[in-house]
Structure formats: structure tokens, C-alpha cells
């Protein structure tokens, strides 16, 4: 009996010691069924729905091991960063925007992907993969990633330093996934292109006093994007504080001086009188349903709504389009990063690599309408990719079929890649967001005040007063009833002058 107990204890100790080692050798987390597990933290509606299943099959084909993907989502960079910085996000992969990546990287929350590749190189070789053949980061450069995207990221984020003096190059920590611009999604039946060209960002403030547009505008419930729009509006209309008139777009989009914040709060507060409200995800749907007519939008959401409007049953007459004011705007980049909490380095890096393959890039891009970071020339050189795009965009209605049922005119592949709404020219008028650092809190506080308005409306004060009075009356009534119940009762005297009890005894 003692030997059995001793054997069980030794077995348990060996299991406790060897299990982490075996897991590390496997390179990743293990799910309940004994297969590998990968946890992804990404934006909502930001991937082809079948992509995770396809990668699971690919992973098993390459490694011989099953894989289970847990896919979780966030709605803003700020929501995601709060979880990660607090240590509440136990995930393998995240897809933040550039300024969020900068913050997480300098906070020491991310792994250097080139170093991870070197760690898992023996496993890659075991499965017939090589670093040189990876579609993402590889020793020869950036794999399939668009060089123009990296040309913007490298000089701006390639030489960063944290508080201890440690140097960082973001291109070692992230692989671009999607990129795009910030602009205005608008209803062409209500807003003309001439209005947009004349008034630019002012359209979101309805400076042209279009009666149909009043209170039919949506802004992003995102401090960075709405702050950027306010700064661009101030820049365009000469509303910047004195001394900031000659700032570049790149300087202004990241300027957090008190004077600029104060002015931004003023214009954002004034804007409240002209807009419907703030949104993150429902803006494109409200545009389709003609609930609103203008929306501060990211390019991919705008292109999705434009495509969808052609087939939307309830909005046959609606025409949507997307406009980026040429004076100033934001160009953004979202990319895959590996947090320190990674449990499955092999699966994480293989997933990033899979996302950078041309067919994966175009499937994801066509699904969510954002611009893939896979290089345009790589996509054009892939026959399967081109055939897929042509198939998806070719008109197969009766009007485009001949008497034999054959297509008269196929979609021109160049229309897809020459569309500046999807592939804008990257120039000096497009600024890139940086982390605000210690100055983030003043901007957030400003944003909360601006969303709430400059003050409380008189009608609301009367409502509050009525509520207070009603509550006061209810409390007063309650205590009055309690006082009535607890009041001393008057005792009747007996006929002989004694108390009631004595009288009762006398009657007995």
C-alpha cells in the first residue's frame, strides 16, 4: 500500500515537471482533445469566415497535428490595450493599429517575431518549411508585404526607445494585415461631390447648412479618429490656435498641446448640434438604411457599404460613395503581433504566414473590403487571385449576357487595383497616428467632455428637478406613515378609574 502511494506521488511529480517541457517542445498550447490550440484577438468582422477553418486544415496537413482556434474580438484599440496592459488577455495573436502596437511594444508586452522565427526554425525545417520561404517576415525582407506600406512604417517606427533606453524596430514586431484611410462615407442623393470638394471635413459639421443633412451625421465613437477629424477640420478652416498654422498634417495628427486639445474640444462640442450621434460598427448599416447621410468612416467599411448598397433591397435608389479630403487625412495600418502570453509560437507564426499568402490576402480583403497588405504586384501575378476577383465583380445579370447566355463583358481587373478609394496614393497629406504616451489622458478627458456636451440642457434640468421632488415626496410620505404607525396609543380608563385591564378583571 505504501509503495503504491509512493509510486502515485512520484508519477504526479514527474507529470508536473515533464508536461510543461513537452508542451514547450510542441511549441504551443494544447486543447482539451489533445490537439494544439491557438487564441486570436482581432477586430470584429475582420476576416473571411472560413479562414480559421482553412488554416486549421492547413496546419494539420503540414504538422500532422490537429488545431483548435479560439477567436475573440474587440471593437476599439483602447478596449484591447486596456486588457493587454492589465494582463487580462491570455492570447497568442493580436491585430492592433500602428499606434497601439507602438504602445504595447514599448510597454514590453510584445515578442520580437524575428527572434521567434529563429526559435522555431528547427520545427519549421522538420515540417519542410524554411525562413526564406515564409510569406511574412523573412531574412531577405518582408515577404509578400507591400513595400510602400513598410516604407511608411519603417522610418516612423523603426527607431523607437523605451524608458530604459532599449531600442525597438516595429517592423520586427508586426506584420501588416490591412491598411486604409479615414474619410467620409456619404449619400450622393443628399450630398454632392461639389459640396465635398468645397467644404471637405466641414461636411461633418454641416457648415454648408444642408437642411437634409442636419442631425443626419455620424461620428466615430473613437477618441483617436474623432480627434483626428477635428484637427483636420481646424486645419482646413484656419481654426488652429495661433502658432500652429504651419504644422504639417503628420505633426497635427499627433499634436497633444493644451491649446490644440482645447480648440478640438470646442469644435467637437459645437458639432453635437449637427450630428445624430457616435458609432463604431453600426454606421454603415445606418447609411444603407438612410437613417443618416454622412458618416466618418474607415475606407474598408465605406467600400463594403458601397458594394452592399447595390444589392440592398430597401435602398434601391440609394447611392453611397467615399471621399477623402485632399487637404488632410489619416492613413492607418493594422498588423499581427505576438504578445508575451503566446502559448503556441509555431501556430501563431504559421497563421501570420498563411494570412500573407496571395489567396488568403484577397479572400480576406474581398470579404471585409479593406485593403490587404499583400503587395499589389504579388496579387496581380497570381492567376487564381485574378480569376477570383473577376468572377466576384463581373455582372451576370441578363443585361450583360448575349443570346447564348455568355458574358458580354468581364470585369476589368485593373478597376480593382486602380481604385484610389482602395489603393490611395500615399503622400504628405496622409498622416500616421502615433501613441500619445502620457498625453493620452488629457485627450481622452477632452473627448468625454465633448461627447457629453458643453452643459446640461434646461429641459434636462427641469426633468432632474421633477425627479428630485418626486423622490422627496415619496420619502416624506414613507416616514409620515412610519411615524403614524409608531405613535403612542391612548388607553381607555375603566369605569372605576382603574386601567382597562383592571376593569376587565372586575367584570370577571
Protein Blocks (a to p, Z undefined) as FASTA:
>chain_A
ZZmmmmmmmmmmmmmmmmmmmmmmnopacdfkopacddddddehiacfklmmmmmmmmmm
mnopacdddddddfbfklmmmmmmnopaccfbdcddfklmmmmmmnopaccfklmmmmmm
mmmmmnopafklpcbdcfklnojacfklmmmmmmmmmoccdfkopacdfklmbccfbdcd
ddddddfklmcfklmmmnmmmmmnomnopaklgopaccddbfklmmmmmmmmmmmnopac
ehilmpcfklmmmgccfklmmmmmmmmmmmmmmmgbdcfklmmmmmmnomafbdcddfkl
mmmmmmmmmmgmklmmbccdddddfkbccdddddddddfklmblmlmmmmmmmmmpmklm
mmmmmmnopacfbdfklmmmpmklmmmmmmmmpccbfklccfkopafbdcdfklmmmmmk
lmccddfklccdddekjmlmmmmmmmmmmmnojbdcfklmmmmmmmmmmmmmmmmmmmmm
mmmmmpccdddddfkopafklmmmmmZZ
